[in-house]
Amino acid sequence: MESGNLYKQIPDNLDEEIFQLLGQGENVRIERIISNGHTSPATGWYDQAQNEWVLVLKGSASISFENGQVVDLREGDYLNILSHQKHKVIRTSASTETIWLAIHYR
């Protein structure tokens, strides 16, 4: 058995975005992501083979889709991104860390 707290053990230095694997199985991967003003690379899109369900636990973010749609997420908001739905993170809170719970599934 493994347990933890999603709001604990956050480094003071967040020069790079943190991806922490919390659990995985044959068709699922669960991770905590910690951002602080981080965004996706300026060019290109995420084009994932699996679906991704994300929940913003703390902070805020904006995700842009290839079709021009932008979704703003605040604490408690979630979004289900289907496989091969091209997207990128265009904003995360810079004044506080953004803590995400991401579930990748098939």
MDTraj code that builds the backbone (N, CA, C; nanometers):
import mdtraj as md
import numpy as np

residues = "MET GLU SER GLY ASN LEU TYR LYS GLN ILE PRO ASP ASN LEU ASP GLU GLU ILE PHE GLN LEU LEU GLY GLN GLY GLU ASN VAL ARG ILE GLU ARG ILE ILE SER ASN GLY HIS THR SER PRO ALA THR GLY TRP TYR ASP GLN ALA GLN ASN GLU TRP VAL LEU VAL LEU LYS GLY SER ALA SER ILE SER PHE GLU ASN GLY GLN VAL VAL ASP LEU ARG GLU GLY ASP TYR LEU ASN ILE LEU SER HIS GLN LYS HIS LYS VAL ILE ARG THR SER ALA SER THR GLU THR ILE TRP LEU ALA ILE HIS TYR ARG".split()
xyz = np.array([
    [0.0848, -0.1176, 0.0000],
    [0.0000, 0.0000, 0.0000],
    [0.0889, 0.1233, 0.0000],
    [0.0466, 0.2233, -0.0728],
    [0.1195, 0.3493, -0.0784],
    [0.0198, 0.4623, -0.0545],
    [0.0611, 0.5622, 0.0230],
    [-0.0263, 0.6770, 0.0470],
    [0.0568, 0.8040, 0.0416],
    [-0.0097, 0.9159, 0.0310],
    [0.0592, 1.0437, 0.0251],
    [-0.0405, 1.1569, 0.0285],
    [0.0082, 1.2770, 0.0062],
    [-0.0745, 1.3955, 0.0058],
    [-0.0345, 1.4800, -0.1147],
    [-0.1289, 1.5109, -0.2016],
    [-0.1011, 1.5834, -0.3248],
    [-0.0544, 1.7269, -0.3010],
    [-0.0801, 1.7800, -0.1804],
    [-0.0423, 1.9177, -0.1497],
    [0.0900, 1.9269, -0.0740],
    [0.1532, 1.8150, -0.0467],
    [0.2780, 1.8133, 0.0304],
    [0.3969, 1.7879, -0.0613],
    [0.5155, 1.8069, -0.0063],
    [0.6426, 1.7809, -0.0745],
    [0.6515, 1.8555, -0.2075],
    [0.6207, 1.9832, -0.2023],
    [0.6335, 2.0690, -0.3194],
    [0.7644, 2.1455, -0.3053],
    [0.8563, 2.1299, -0.3997],
    [0.9860, 2.1982, -0.3894],
    [0.9707, 2.3495, -0.3921],
    [1.0610, 2.4179, -0.3252],
    [1.0627, 2.5642, -0.3287],
    [1.1034, 2.6145, -0.4667],
    [1.1917, 2.5395, -0.5322],
    [1.2415, 2.5780, -0.6638],
    [1.1641, 2.5013, -0.7710],
    [1.0883, 2.5745, -0.8487],
    [1.0113, 2.5125, -0.9571],
    [1.0571, 2.5680, -1.0919],
    [1.1891, 2.5660, -1.1130],
    [1.2417, 2.6119, -1.2420],
    [1.1873, 2.5262, -1.3559],
    [1.1658, 2.3991, -1.3272],
    [1.1093, 2.3082, -1.4262],
    [0.9791, 2.2502, -1.3736],
    [0.8894, 2.2231, -1.4640],
    [0.7633, 2.1586, -1.4279],
    [0.7932, 2.0183, -1.3756],
    [0.7161, 1.9736, -1.2766],
    [0.7389, 1.8435, -1.2142],
    [0.6270, 1.7477, -1.2533],
    [0.6666, 1.6280, -1.2973],
    [0.5734, 1.5204, -1.3300],
    [0.6050, 1.4053, -1.2354],
    [0.5088, 1.3694, -1.1499],
    [0.5303, 1.2647, -1.0501],
    [0.4304, 1.1518, -1.0736],
    [0.4819, 1.0341, -1.1036],
    [0.3972, 0.9173, -1.1232],
    [0.3422, 0.8715, -0.9887],
    [0.2099, 0.8613, -0.9792],
    [0.1446, 0.8185, -0.8547],
    [0.0994, 0.6735, -0.8614],
    [0.0692, 0.6260, -0.9808],
    [0.0241, 0.4877, -0.9973],
    [0.0038, 0.4579, -1.1437],
    [0.0089, 0.3301, -1.1759],
    [-0.0148, 0.2915, -1.3144],
    [-0.0580, 0.1467, -1.3232],
    [-0.1250, 0.1171, -1.4308],
    [-0.1695, -0.0183, -1.4614],
    [-0.1588, -0.0392, -1.6103],
    [-0.2154, -0.1465, -1.6571],
    [-0.2033, -0.1807, -1.7989],
    [-0.2583, -0.0707, -1.8901],
    [-0.3701, -0.0109, -1.8532],
    [-0.4346, 0.0886, -1.9390],
    [-0.4546, 0.2239, -1.8725],
    [-0.3804, 0.2506, -1.7641],
    [-0.3975, 0.3776, -1.6931],
    [-0.2655, 0.4219, -1.6303],
    [-0.2438, 0.5527, -1.6303],
    [-0.1302, 0.6136, -1.5611],
    [-0.1819, 0.7377, -1.4884],
    [-0.1510, 0.7498, -1.3606],
    [-0.1974, 0.8623, -1.2783],
    [-0.0752, 0.9404, -1.2341],
    [-0.0800, 1.0727, -1.2538],
    [0.0344, 1.1536, -1.2140],
    [-0.0085, 1.2867, -1.1552],
    [0.0797, 1.3391, -1.0722],
    [0.0655, 1.4759, -1.0212],
    [0.1620, 1.5609, -1.1018],
    [0.1121, 1.6748, -1.1474],
    [0.1943, 1.7696, -1.2214],
    [0.1942, 1.8996, -1.1424],
    [0.3119, 1.9577, -1.1256],
    [0.3230, 2.0859, -1.0551],
    [0.3847, 2.1866, -1.1519],
    [0.3106, 2.2937, -1.1790],
    [0.3543, 2.3995, -1.2702],
    [0.3613, 2.5300, -1.1918],
    [0.4430, 2.6209, -1.2398],
    [0.4486, 2.7553, -1.1822],
    [0.4865, 2.8507, -1.2942],
    [0.3860, 2.8921, -1.3698],
    [0.4102, 2.9781, -1.4851],
    [0.4559, 2.9010, -1.6081],
    [0.4628, 2.7693, -1.5995],
    [0.5090, 2.6874, -1.7113],
    [0.4012, 2.6753, -1.8190],
    [0.4466, 2.6618, -1.9419],
    [0.3575, 2.6397, -2.0552],
    [0.4190, 2.5322, -2.1453],
    [0.3429, 2.4885, -2.2431],
    [0.3943, 2.3945, -2.3425],
    [0.4972, 2.4661, -2.4294],
    [0.5806, 2.3905, -2.4995],
    [0.6739, 2.4548, -2.5936],
    [0.5986, 2.5431, -2.6924],
    [0.6638, 2.6483, -2.7391],
    [0.5997, 2.7467, -2.8266],
    [0.5513, 2.6861, -2.9579],
    [0.6229, 2.5869, -3.0079],
    [0.5813, 2.5248, -3.1330],
    [0.5368, 2.3814, -3.1070],
    [0.4482, 2.3333, -3.1903],
    [0.4009, 2.1957, -3.1791],
    [0.2827, 2.1813, -3.0852],
    [0.2248, 2.0633, -3.0878],
    [0.1069, 2.0303, -3.0084],
    [0.1285, 1.8967, -2.9396],
    [0.0647, 1.8775, -2.8246],
    [0.0576, 1.7439, -2.7661],
    [-0.0429, 1.6661, -2.8503],
    [-0.0046, 1.5486, -2.8942],
    [-0.0901, 1.4619, -2.9745],
    [-0.0743, 1.3212, -2.9174],
    [-0.1488, 1.2926, -2.8133],
    [-0.1296, 1.1726, -2.7327],
    [-0.2132, 1.0559, -2.7828],
    [-0.1578, 0.9360, -2.7713],
    [-0.2275, 0.8145, -2.8131],
    [-0.3356, 0.7748, -2.7128],
    [-0.3274, 0.8243, -2.5901],
    [-0.4257, 0.7898, -2.4873],
    [-0.5106, 0.9130, -2.4523],
    [-0.6251, 0.8891, -2.3913],
    [-0.7086, 0.9968, -2.3388],
    [-0.6407, 1.0513, -2.2141],
    [-0.6688, 1.1782, -2.1819],
    [-0.6138, 1.2383, -2.0596],
    [-0.7227, 1.3179, -1.9893],
    [-0.7486, 1.2812, -1.8650],
    [-0.8425, 1.3538, -1.7802],
    [-0.7583, 1.4324, -1.6812],
    [-0.7770, 1.5662, -1.6775],
    [-0.6993, 1.6498, -1.5862],
    [-0.7921, 1.7265, -1.4931],
    [-0.7448, 1.7462, -1.3700],
    [-0.8157, 1.8214, -1.2674],
    [-0.7173, 1.9208, -1.2076],
    [-0.7563, 2.0479, -1.2000],
    [-0.6729, 2.1479, -1.1332],
    [-0.7130, 2.1501, -0.9864],
    [-0.6198, 2.1097, -0.9018],
    [-0.6432, 2.1063, -0.7574],
    [-0.6116, 2.2402, -0.6921],
    [-0.5129, 2.3109, -0.7471],
    [-0.4704, 2.4401, -0.6933],
    [-0.4166, 2.5231, -0.8082],
    [-0.4406, 2.6529, -0.8052],
    [-0.3917, 2.7412, -0.9106],
    [-0.4902, 2.7514, -1.0252],
    [-0.4361, 2.7788, -1.1438],
    [-0.5205, 2.7902, -1.2635],
    [-0.4351, 2.7670, -1.3873],
    [-0.5031, 2.7427, -1.4982],
    [-0.4343, 2.7152, -1.6245],
    [-0.5285, 2.7404, -1.7406],
    [-0.4701, 2.7520, -1.8585],
    [-0.5470, 2.7623, -1.9823],
    [-0.4886, 2.6646, -2.0827],
    [-0.5766, 2.5920, -2.1489],
    [-0.5362, 2.4939, -2.2500],
    [-0.5980, 2.5353, -2.3826],
    [-0.5139, 2.5401, -2.4866],
    [-0.5573, 2.5756, -2.6204],
    [-0.5616, 2.4496, -2.7061],
    [-0.6607, 2.4428, -2.7934],
    [-0.6759, 2.3297, -2.8840],
    [-0.6494, 2.3744, -3.0269],
    [-0.6121, 2.2794, -3.1105],
    [-0.5763, 2.3097, -3.2492],
    [-0.6893, 2.3814, -3.3227],
    [-0.8153, 2.3563, -3.2846],
    [-0.9295, 2.4196, -3.3510],
    [-0.9531, 2.5638, -3.3046],
    [-0.8673, 2.6148, -3.2148],
    [-0.8790, 2.7528, -3.1672],
    [-0.9504, 2.7679, -3.0346],
    [-1.0144, 2.6645, -2.9867],
    [-1.0843, 2.6702, -2.8583],
    [-0.9830, 2.6823, -2.7445],
    [-1.0139, 2.7656, -2.6465],
    [-0.9322, 2.7795, -2.5264],
    [-1.0200, 2.7477, -2.4064],
    [-0.9704, 2.6621, -2.3178],
    [-1.0427, 2.6262, -2.1962],
    [-0.9625, 2.6774, -2.0775],
    [-1.0262, 2.7619, -1.9966],
    [-0.9655, 2.8133, -1.8740],
    [-1.0073, 2.7241, -1.7581],
    [-0.9106, 2.6823, -1.6793],
    [-0.9364, 2.5936, -1.5653],
    [-0.8950, 2.6624, -1.4363],
    [-0.9835, 2.6564, -1.3381],
    [-0.9557, 2.7066, -1.2036],
    [-0.9658, 2.5904, -1.1058],
    [-0.9354, 2.6146, -0.9824],
    [-0.9390, 2.5091, -0.8811],
    [-1.0719, 2.4347, -0.8844],
    [-1.0645, 2.3036, -0.8962],
    [-1.1835, 2.2194, -0.8995],
    [-1.2320, 2.1874, -1.0393],
    [-1.1822, 2.2594, -1.1405],
    [-1.2246, 2.2338, -1.2782],
    [-1.1489, 2.1144, -1.3355],
    [-1.2196, 2.0346, -1.4150],
    [-1.1560, 1.9217, -1.4824],
    [-1.1874, 1.9258, -1.6306],
    [-1.1089, 1.8518, -1.7070],
    [-1.1227, 1.8484, -1.8515],
    [-1.0829, 1.7104, -1.8998],
    [-1.1606, 1.6538, -1.9892],
    [-1.1280, 1.5261, -2.0503],
    [-1.0809, 1.5529, -2.1927],
    [-0.9561, 1.5194, -2.2210],
    [-0.8963, 1.5421, -2.3524],
    [-0.8865, 1.4065, -2.4220],
    [-0.9555, 1.3916, -2.5321],
    [-0.9570, 1.2646, -2.6037],
    [-0.8247, 1.2406, -2.6764],
    [-0.7943, 1.1156, -2.7013],
    [-0.6709, 1.0816, -2.7713],
    [-0.6653, 1.1539, -2.9057],
    [-0.5465, 1.1973, -2.9413],
    [-0.5171, 1.2673, -3.0666],
    [-0.5902, 1.4001, -3.0810],
    [-0.6435, 1.4537, -2.9710],
    [-0.7008, 1.5882, -2.9725],
    [-0.5840, 1.6827, -2.9430],
    [-0.5325, 1.7468, -3.0460],
    [-0.4119, 1.8279, -3.0326],
    [-0.4377, 1.9485, -2.9422],
    [-0.3460, 1.9668, -2.8439],
    [-0.3638, 2.0714, -2.7440],
    [-0.2295, 2.1150, -2.6885],
    [-0.2304, 2.2279, -2.6167],
    [-0.1118, 2.2751, -2.5457],
    [-0.1552, 2.3628, -2.4288],
    [-0.0713, 2.3652, -2.3271],
    [-0.0947, 2.4517, -2.2107],
    [-0.0363, 2.5878, -2.2452],
    [-0.1209, 2.6908, -2.2467],
    [-0.0740, 2.8245, -2.2840],
    [-0.0549, 2.9165, -2.1634],
    [-0.1017, 2.8717, -2.0440],
    [-0.0846, 2.9532, -1.9246],
    [-0.1031, 2.8674, -1.8012],
    [-0.0185, 2.8891, -1.7017],
    [-0.0425, 2.8398, -1.5657],
    [-0.0119, 2.9542, -1.4699],
    [-0.0674, 2.9491, -1.3516],
    [-0.0457, 3.0540, -1.2515],
    [0.1024, 3.0780, -1.2315],
    [0.1408, 3.2038, -1.2273],
    [0.2800, 3.2394, -1.1989],
    [0.2963, 3.2844, -1.0545],
    [0.1863, 3.3205, -0.9892],
    [0.1938, 3.3705, -0.8515],
    [0.1871, 3.2582, -0.7483],
    [0.1409, 3.1426, -0.7887],
    [0.1350, 3.0252, -0.7019],
    [0.1469, 2.9016, -0.7896],
    [0.1853, 2.7920, -0.7310],
    [0.1956, 2.6712, -0.8124],
    [0.0565, 2.6230, -0.8534],
    [0.0536, 2.5616, -0.9695],
    [-0.0666, 2.4934, -1.0156],
    [-0.0427, 2.3447, -0.9951],
    [-0.1320, 2.2810, -0.9210],
    [-0.1218, 2.1373, -0.8963],
    [-0.2318, 2.0687, -0.9755],
    [-0.1897, 1.9779, -1.0633],
    [-0.2803, 1.9018, -1.1490],
    [-0.2839, 1.7564, -1.1031],
    [-0.3966, 1.6935, -1.1221],
    [-0.4063, 1.5486, -1.1166],
    [-0.4405, 1.5055, -1.2580],
    [-0.3545, 1.4224, -1.3181],
    [-0.3742, 1.3798, -1.4558],
    [-0.3906, 1.2282, -1.4601],
    [-0.4928, 1.1834, -1.5291],
    [-0.5168, 1.0405, -1.5466],
    [-0.5163, 1.0127, -1.6962],
    [-0.4169, 0.9352, -1.7396],
    [-0.4053, 0.8947, -1.8790],
    [-0.4649, 0.7542, -1.8897],
    [-0.5560, 0.7351, -1.9831],
    [-0.6236, 0.6058, -1.9923],
    [-0.6567, 0.5715, -2.1370],
    [-0.6768, 0.4430, -2.1603],
    [-0.7192, 0.3935, -2.2925],
    [-0.8621, 0.3484, -2.2865],
])
top = md.Topology()
chain = top.add_chain()
for i, resn in enumerate(residues, 1):
    res = top.add_residue(resn, chain, resSeq=i)
    for name in ("N", "CA", "C"):
        top.add_atom(name, md.element.get_by_symbol(name[0]), res)
traj = md.Trajectory(xyz[None], top)
